[in-house]
Amino acid sequence: TGVQTCALPIYRIGIGYDVHQLVPERKLIIGGIVIPYHSGSLGHSDGDVLIHALIDAMLGAANLGDIGSHFPDTDPKLKGIDSKILLKKALSLITEKGFALVNIDSTICLQQPKIGQYFPAMQSILSDILNIEKERISIKATTTEKLGFIGKMEGISATTVALLKKSETEP
């Protein structure tokens, strides 16, 4: 009824967003790195906002839903799971659908601590998991200038954009 069909574009883009409360007696894990700090991310898994946003961006670009549909926080087997394991599974899902990751661009939003010194290590970890060059992994950080829950150091968020390329041999 008037719906036009056309071949899917070779390139697809997705955006992911994640937020976690910061609480005492939890590790602060961002991009697979444990960052020394007096608070950490509260979550069903390890609370890695960067990896969670990346998973959502990848799944979204491939039209595969979101992190919660594949890795629900109601699943007791996922309690405390290392988010790097979830990222490997998400990569398998997009690969099975005929996509390859081209690049990612991420912004982490937190007031404290300063994390720029950890970006190269985060890039190395993500590069190894995703099997792409570090140069294709952009990680940045910003604050909210002390505004809102992030500015009050009550939470942390991350936004990631992922570009995927569909195999040209796929239908």
C-alpha positions in Angstrom: 0.0 0.0 0.0 2.4 2.7 -1.2 5.4 1.5 0.8 8.5 1.8 -1.3 11.2 -0.8 -1.1 14.8 -0.5 -1.9 18.0 -2.3 -1.2 19.4 -1.6 2.2 22.3 0.8 2.3 25.8 -0.6 2.6 26.5 1.6 5.6 24.3 1.7 8.7 24.7 4.0 11.7 23.5 3.4 15.3 23.5 5.4 18.5 23.7 4.0 22.0 23.2 5.6 25.4 23.7 4.3 28.9 23.6 5.7 32.4 24.4 4.3 35.8 24.2 5.5 39.3 27.5 5.9 41.2 27.6 4.2 44.6 30.2 3.4 47.2 31.8 -0.1 47.4 31.5 -0.8 43.6 34.3 -0.8 41.1 34.3 2.0 38.5 34.7 0.1 35.2 34.8 2.1 31.9 35.8 0.6 28.6 37.0 -2.5 30.3 39.4 -0.6 32.6 39.0 -0.5 36.4 39.5 3.1 37.3 40.6 3.9 40.9 37.8 5.9 42.5 35.7 5.8 45.7 32.5 5.0 43.9 31.5 2.7 41.0 28.7 2.0 38.7 25.6 0.3 40.1 24.3 -2.2 37.6 23.1 -5.8 37.1 26.4 -6.5 35.2 29.7 -4.7 35.9 28.1 -1.4 35.0 30.5 -0.4 32.2 28.6 2.5 30.6 30.9 2.8 27.7 30.6 -0.8 26.6 26.9 -0.8 27.2 26.4 2.3 25.0 28.6 0.7 22.3 26.6 -2.5 22.4 23.4 -0.6 21.9 24.9 1.4 19.0 26.1 -1.7 17.2 22.8 -3.6 17.7 20.8 -0.5 16.7 22.8 -0.1 13.5 22.1 -3.7 12.5 18.4 -3.4 13.5 18.9 -6.1 16.2 17.1 -4.4 19.1 18.9 -3.2 22.2 21.1 -4.5 25.0 18.2 -5.3 27.2 16.5 -7.6 24.6 19.7 -9.7 24.3 21.1 -9.4 27.8 18.2 -8.7 30.2 18.9 -7.4 33.7 16.4 -10.0 34.9 18.7 -12.9 33.9 20.5 -14.2 37.0 23.2 -15.7 34.8 24.2 -12.2 33.8 24.5 -10.9 37.4 27.9 -9.3 37.7 29.0 -10.3 34.2 32.0 -8.7 32.6 30.6 -6.4 29.9 33.5 -7.4 27.6 31.8 -10.8 27.3 28.6 -9.1 26.3 30.4 -7.0 23.7 31.9 -10.1 22.1 28.4 -11.7 21.9 27.0 -8.4 20.4 29.9 -8.5 17.8 28.9 -12.0 16.9 25.3 -11.0 16.4 26.1 -8.2 14.0 28.7 -10.4 12.1 26.1 -13.2 11.7 23.8 -10.6 10.1 26.6 -9.7 7.6 27.9 -6.5 9.1 31.4 -5.3 10.0 32.2 -2.5 12.4 33.8 0.5 10.6 34.3 2.9 13.5 32.9 4.1 16.8 32.8 7.5 18.5 32.1 7.7 22.2 31.6 10.4 24.8 31.7 9.6 28.5 30.0 12.1 30.8 31.1 12.3 34.4 32.2 15.0 36.8 34.9 13.1 38.5 37.4 11.4 38.2 39.3 12.7 35.2 39.8 9.7 32.9 41.7 10.9 29.8 44.8 9.0 30.8 42.9 5.7 30.5 41.7 6.3 26.9 44.7 4.5 25.2 44.1 1.4 27.4 40.4 1.5 26.7 41.1 1.7 23.0 43.5 -1.3 23.2 40.9 -3.4 25.0 38.1 -2.5 22.6 40.4 -2.9 19.6 41.3 -6.5 20.7 37.6 -7.4 21.2 36.3 -5.8 18.1 39.2 -6.7 15.9 39.6 -3.2 14.5 42.4 -0.7 14.6 42.7 1.7 17.6 42.5 4.6 15.2 38.9 3.6 14.5 37.9 4.0 18.2 37.3 7.5 19.4 36.8 8.0 23.1 36.2 11.4 24.7 35.0 12.6 28.1 33.2 15.7 29.3 31.5 17.0 32.5 28.1 18.7 33.0 29.8 21.7 34.7 28.4 20.5 38.0 24.8 20.4 36.8 22.4 17.6 37.3 23.0 14.1 38.7 26.3 13.8 36.8 27.5 17.2 38.1 26.6 16.2 41.6 28.7 13.0 41.1 25.7 10.7 41.6 26.0 9.1 38.1 27.8 8.6 34.9 26.6 8.3 31.3 28.0 7.4 27.9 26.9 8.0 24.3 28.3 6.1 21.4 27.8 6.2 17.6 28.8 3.1 15.6 29.1 2.8 11.8 28.6 -0.6 10.3 29.3 -1.8 6.8 27.2 -4.5 5.2 29.0 -7.1 3.2 28.4 -6.4 -0.5 27.9 -10.1 -1.1 24.9 -10.1 1.2 21.4 -9.9 -0.5 
